[in-house]
C-alpha cells in the first residue's frame, strides 16, 4: 500500500502539471490531528478547476492515481439524485487498498466553499495565492453539542414515540418493519442521548467520531457490551430482548442527562413503557408460545 507521503506527492505533481487546476485541498480525517492515523483512511481531495466539463468527457485521466478497480460518480447517477450542484465527484478504489474521494469544484466557487467548510481542510497547493489567511484544520464542528432543554425533550419524545412502532411490528410479526424503525430511528436517538451523557461527564469540547465510532472509549465496559447487545435481532424473541435493552439504556442515559443539566425529566417515559409492556409485550408473549417463533 502506498504511503501518505507518496499520495500527497502524486497529488502535487498532478496539480503542478495541469494548468486547469488552480487550487487543491485535503479534507476529512487525514487533516484531523485528534484521529489516529491508519492506512485505510480515505484521501478526500478537492481540485478547484477552470473547466470541469473537460474532465467529464473521458475517465482515462483518473488512472494517473493508480490501478483503478472501481469508480462511482455520484453526480452521474439516476437512482441517487446529485446533491453537489455544479461540483463533480469521483469515489475511487485502487488495487493496493487506497481509496480516493476526489471532487472537482468550479474555480469561481472558492469563496462559497470555504464559507460552508466544516473546518477540516488543509490547503495543499494555491497557485494564484487566492487564500489570504492561514487555515488550520480543526474538528470543532463535530464536537458533542450540549443540548438545550427543548432538544433534550425532543430526543426523548422521538424515542418513545417510535418505540411503539417497533413493538407493534414485533407483535404483528413484521420483523423488517420493526427492525427498520429500530435501526434507523430508535438506536440513533439512543446514541445521541449517550453522547450527551458523555458530554455531561467529560465536557462538550471533543468529538466521539463519525457515527459515534469512538464512543466506547468513554463508557464502562459493561455499558459497551449492553450497547452491542442492542444490535442482536436475528429473530422475534431476540429482537424483543434487544429492544427492551435499548429502552433501558435510553432511560438510564436520559435520566443522567436531565439530572446533570437540571432539565425536567419527561413523565411520558413511564407511561409509554407501561403502554408497550401492557399492550404489545404481553400479547407477544402469548404469540411466541402459540406460534413458537
Steps between C-alpha positions, in 0.01 A plus 500: 500500500630845409586734785337835572816675387489318167137594443548865593800517267286349225228761553762775498652384170161477338393847612826659388478334159137591433434868433126452544550427872567822692449390859500164680392413854505195723190442711359265761664265747853529359504865607371425851781475753259349755441185296765224498659451160452174315554372147131472419402862554354648183680770307235770468634738238343798326635672189377848406508505121435732208321244282311211662340380176837412347557244777156343466544415131737210565594310818837378378680785678401347835751217454774743594398425859578127470352166395131587520269207581173682577354843442177672596394838366218618731409795276456266204247258653127470433385315810668743740448868403803729500546713812811705427366753251773590250757278664596158366647219709673166456512226762789275406649175632844375397652153505745587780218581741502878453170690477487850355195724508573771246274800445533750216370847591463800269766757573243776551348312796805528726341759728183296549701185563700646786196677644317167528803290588494281812853627585670164443684645201868532417616700200753302297577716198375852430648603165348847494526575873126540530489393866619799700484360853659183633244224552554267796281187488285433806209274587292742710197454275494134604525552876221371720256788529332572831126461443248766588215383721275501193746285303526260792122462516475466121744210510304329778172567323621352171644193668189408695268582213682272256540227762134411447566432131769251591272329751207496259715355221624221724148419615380484139797281404617774263866461586640721223259781587600477865872482429488792259352727767735354758816547294418820313334706774507346847866407527629832356306681774654265755848586373416870503388481863803295606728755332330778696550300818869462415514876446357572844783294651794579272412840358354620173834574338583188298358263242400136542558449129292444192210264573607512869792266420707610802218510755605167653815673629285704740276224633553226761555162337169376638318779318690431179390136512140605557517738206635222279219273612240748379608395150395139555183435305515173308141410592194633678601389849853636461367824355266549795791453739716748307214747481436488875873538567506802270212657695674426828823665384319803362314548827819474703695744280217753470446507878869572551493779240190655654655491847837640387351786298212575735238414238152365568482129438191406293233300678386342174797262523324294767162532328630385162696216659185378671312540173750283314519235773129479570382495141768362273740305721236288673321421177830418332588256778177317426579500130849370563359204697227436249698538176839387640697756300 
